[in-house]
């Protein structure tokens, strides 16, 4: 999903059109005193005046936009610039909008929504703000709210391609492929280089399992925008559906290279590497994923799996505990892993008992319940024996168990697809 920027500066353009010509009159006498006119304002001064801000604040805003638009976006630095702008001019709608676009790209839907609401309060008629808010609604499964906003934009401007494409994405999410296709074909007939529409069309074909056409459309989009990480990631997903792992790996690596802060391709590549038991390289992908988005559930779960496989047990515990506390409090395999870690390599039987007791509350089948109860009984006897030993003796440390094979299925679904809206 590309970041869009507010560019409707009609007042600015009007100011920039104003010019003045000073020339010496034909009959001006040689000894006539010439009054020097003040220097004409620079383009930057005119721009800042049109936006109602001082030059340093306007410069900071433009620097923020440049940081996002460069080949390798620096979103954190851009965020700092836009916040710097808002510290000087809190009612600058475009800065709020661009902050929201950064949050949306980072998957922080609630933060994106808050910033977009501020932008819309300041400029309620801006169509790009309505479309962006509609995307946030769609990403949080509030489809009807999203559709209302997209329809509103089209009611004012029937040619708005962005609104049409987002309506196509909505229809795609609902499984209404014909409606989705009608919207994007309408866009492509008018503009066959429209990358977002091509991306959506490729996703429609992918959903219909028409992988040849999906690849064809994604390849066409790639020729237009080679540095679009979404395109490479979606191509990788198609290759995975074809069981073409080498091509999928190549596509995900390409997505990583064109945008180092792009998250989905790292999750997808990490999932493949786990499947092939290449835990070291998988760990690198999930490590980067957590750095990109520290609170991302799948990134933390995948990182826990690779840390466990590499015997970095305290770090693995940190990730699994994050997952069950922030993402899924009933995630059985995470509790099982935590119980085994404390039972074995960490040698904390009392803590292991807590996790087995938690597992007994998660409606296990009869066989699992019997196993959990047996472990609780065994560990309770172990704790009792340890407490009865003389003070000078230390409890034996638990031996390190060989890590179990970790699979993507065990750690939850990692693969993500990315519509371009």
N, C-alpha and C positions, 0 to 999 in steps of 0.2 A: 504494500500500500504506500504510495508516494505521499510526501508531505506537500500540501498546497500552501500558498502564501497569499495574503491580502494585498491586492495591487490596485484597488479602485480608488485612485487618488485624483479624482476629477479636478478638485480645487487646485492641486499641485500642478497639474498639466496646464490649467488655465493661466497660472502665474508664470510658468515657464514660457508660455507663448508671448508674454508681454515683452516688447523690445523697445529700445529708444535709439534714435540716430541723432548724433550731434554733428553739425557741420558748420563751417564758417560761412557767414553770409557773404554774397558777392560784393556788396557795397560797404562792408565793414572797413572802417578806416584803420590804417596801420598803427596809429597811436592810441586806438580805442582800447580801454582796459578790458581784458578778458577775464571773466569770472569762471573759475574752475568749478565744474560740476562734481558733486560727490561721486565716488566710485560706485559703479553698478554692483548690486549684490551678486555674490557668486551663486552658482546653481545649488550648492549645498545649503547656503543661507536661505534661498527661496524654498527649497524642499522642507527645511526645518520650520520655517515660518508657516508653510501650508499645513504642516502637521501639528502646529501649536506647541512645539517643543524647542529647546535650545539645541545648538549644534552638537555638543558632546553627547547628548542623549540620542539624537538622530543618528549620529555616527555609531553609537553602541548598538542601536537597532539594526542598522545595515550590516554591521559586523556579525551579529547573531544570525541573520539570514544567510550571509556568505558561509558561515560555519556549517549550516545545514545543507547548503546547496553544493558544497565541494564534493569531489569524487569520493572521499571517505568522510562522511559526516561526523562531526564532533558534537554530539547532542548535549553532552554535559556542559561544554564550554558555551554552546549557544544558549542553553537554559540560563546560565549565569548572566549572559549579556541581556537577555530579555527581562530577567528579574532586576537587573541594574536599571533598565529603562523604566520599569514599573515603580521603582523606588523614587524616581523623579517625576513620573507622570502616571499615576495609578489608573487613570481613565483612558489609557491608550489601548483601544480594542484590539488592534493588530498584534500587539505584544502578547496579550492574553490568548489570542487565537493560535499564535505560533507555539506558545508553551503547551497548549492543548494538543497540537499536532505532534509535538515531541513525546508527550505522555502517551498518546494513542499509539505511536510507533513502538513505544516501550511496553505496550500491553497494560498500562496503568489506566484502566477505564474510568475509575472513580475520579482520579485527579484530572483526567482529560475532560470529564463532564463538568467538573467544578470550574475549570478555566474557560470552557466554552460558554457556560452560563453567564460568566462575567462579560465575555466578549459580546454575547447576544443582548445582554442588558444594555450595553453601551451602544450597540448598533444592531437593533432588532431586525432591520430589513436586509442585511447583507446575506445574499443567497449562499455564499460559501460557508458561512457560520451555520446556517440551517442544515446544509448537506452534511457538514462535519458532525453536528449533533445527532443527525439521523444515523450516521455510521456508528457512533458510540451506542445509541439505543440498539442498533442491530447486533452489535458485538456482545451486548448483555441480554440478548434474546427478547428485547422489547420491540418486536417487529411492527406492531400496529402504530406505536408512537413514531417509529422511524418512517413508516410509509406516509403518515400524515405530513411530516416535514418535507419529504421528497415530492409529494403531490403538490404541496404548497408552492415549492420552488417552480415546478413545471407549470402551475396555473399562471404564474407571472411571466415565465419565459419557457415556452414550449420547446425551445431548441437547446435547453440546458443538458449537455451530454453527461455531466457528472451525476445529475439527479437521475437521469435515465439508467445509467450504468448501475447506480446503487439500487434502483428498483429491480434491475435484473439480478443483482446479488441476493436481494431479499427473496425473489421468486425461486432462485436456485436453492437457497437454504430451506425453503418450504417444499422442495422437490417438484416445483412447477417448471419443468424444463422448457416447455413450449413458450410460456410467457417470458421467461428469462431470455430465451434465444431471440424472441421478437424484439425485445428492447435493444439488445446488442447489435443485431443485424441492422436495425434502424440507424444506429450510430455509425457502424462501419460502412454502410452505403454512402454516408455523407463524408466520412473521414476514415479511410482504410488504414491509416497510420496511428489510430487511437489505441495506445497501449493498454489502458485500463479495460476498454471494451474487448480487446483481443484476449486479455488475461481471463476475463469472465467467460468468454466463449470457450477458451481452452478448458476451464473448470467444468463447464457444462458437459463438454464431450468426455472429460475424465469421469464425471459422475455417472454418465451413461455407459461407461466402460468402452467407449470408442477411442482407444488409446492412440491409434494412428492419427486420427484427426486432432486429438489433443496435442500430440507432439508437433504436428504440422503448425498449429496455431501458435504454440509457445515458441517454436523456432522462429516464426515470422516476427513475433513480438521481440525476441532476443536480437534480431538483426536491427531493429529500430532502436532499442535501448539495451545495449550490451551490459551496462552497469546497473541493471535493475536486479537486485538480489531476489525479489519475489519470483521473477521469471525462472531463474536458475533453480530455485528451491522447488517450484512446481514441476519443472522438467524432471528433477530428481525423483519426485513422488511418482510420476508416470513410469520412470524406469524401474522403480521398486515394484510397481504393479506388474511389470513385465518380467520380474525376477532378473533384471539386468543390473546386478549389484555394482559392477565396476563403473558403469555409466552413471548410476545414481550417486556413487561416492564422488565421482568427478564433478557432477553438477552441484552437489552440496558444498564441495571445496571451493568451487567457483563462486558460489553465493557468499561464502565466508570471505573470500578475497576481495570482492567488490564492495563489501560493507562489513567491516570487522565487528560492528556492533549489532549485526543482524542475528536474531536469536533462533528462529525456526530451523535453519539449516544446521546449526550446531547440535540441536536436539536430535535431528534426524540422523546426522552422521554419527553421533554418539550411540544412538540405538543400534545402528548397523554394526559398529565396532564391538559393542557388547555381545551381539549375536554371534560374532566371530571370535569371541573370547579375547579380543585385543583390548584388555582393560586399561593399559597404560595410555594408549592414544584416545580411548573413549573418555578416560579421566580428564585429559587435556580439554576435550570439547565441553564437558560438563563444568569443569572449573571456569572456563571462559563464560559459559552460559550464566552461571551464578554471579559472576562479576558484572555481566551485562544487566541482569535483573535479579537482584539478591532474593526477592520474595517470590520468585516463580516456582510453583509447586513441582512441575515435572523436572525442571532443572535441578532442584534440590534432591528429588527422589533418585534421579539418574546419578547425581554426584555421590549420594550415599551408597549406591550399588557399586560404583567403581572404587570408592574408598574402602569399602568392605572387602572387595576382591583383592585389593592391593595391601590388605592388612593394616590400613590406617584406621584402626578401630575407633578411637575417640572421635575422629572427624566423621566417621560413618554414623556414630550415635547422634552427633549434633544434627546431621541432615535428616535422619529418620525421625528424631524428636521434633524437628521443625515441621515435618510433613504431617505427623499425627496431631500436632497442636494447631497448625494453621490451615491445613488443606483437607484432611480426611481423618477425623477422630476415630473412625472404625476400620482403618486400613489394616487388614489382618496380616498381610505379609510383612509390613513394617514392624508390627508388634512382635511377630515371630522372630524377625531378625534382631530386634532389640533384646528380646529374651535370651536368644542364643549368644549374643555378644556378652551380656552380663553373666550368663551362666558359665561361659568358657573363657575366652581370652582376657576379659576384664576382671574375672574372678570376683564378682559381686553378686553372690547368690540371693541375698535379700532383695536386691533390685530386680533380679530375674524373676523372682516370685511375683512381684508386682505386675510384671508384664504378662506372665502366664495367667494370673488372676483376671487381668483385663481381657485376655483372649477368651476366658470362660464366659464373659458377659456378652460376647459377640455372636451368640447362637451357633457355636460350632456343631458339626455333626457328631454322632455318638463316638466314632473312632477318634476324632480329634479331641473331643472332650476328655476321653479316657487318657489320652497321651498327655494333655495339659495337666490333669489332676495328678498323674503319676510323677510328672516333673516337679509339681509343687510339693508333693510329699517327700520326694528325694531331696530337694533343695532345703526344705524345712529341717530335715534330719541333719543335713550338712551344716546348716547355720547353728543348730543346737550343739553339734559336736565341736564346732569351732569355739563356741562360747564357753565350753567346759575345759578347754585346754589351759595349761598354766600360762600366766602372763608373759613369761620369758619366751615362750614359743610363739612363732608366727604362723599364721594360717598358710598352707601351701598355695602358691599361685597357680591359677588355672593355666593349663597348657594351651598354646595357640592351636586352634583347629584349622585345618585346611579350608580355605574359603569354598563355599558351595558355588556351583555354576550359577551365574546370574543371567537371567533372560529378560528381554524387553517386556514380555508378557507379565513376568513376576513383578516388575517394577512399575507397571502401569503403561498405558499407551503414550508413547513419546512422539510419534510422527504427527506433524502438524502441516496442514495445507494453508496457503495464504492467498486469499482472493485479493485482487487489485481493484479497489473501489474508488 
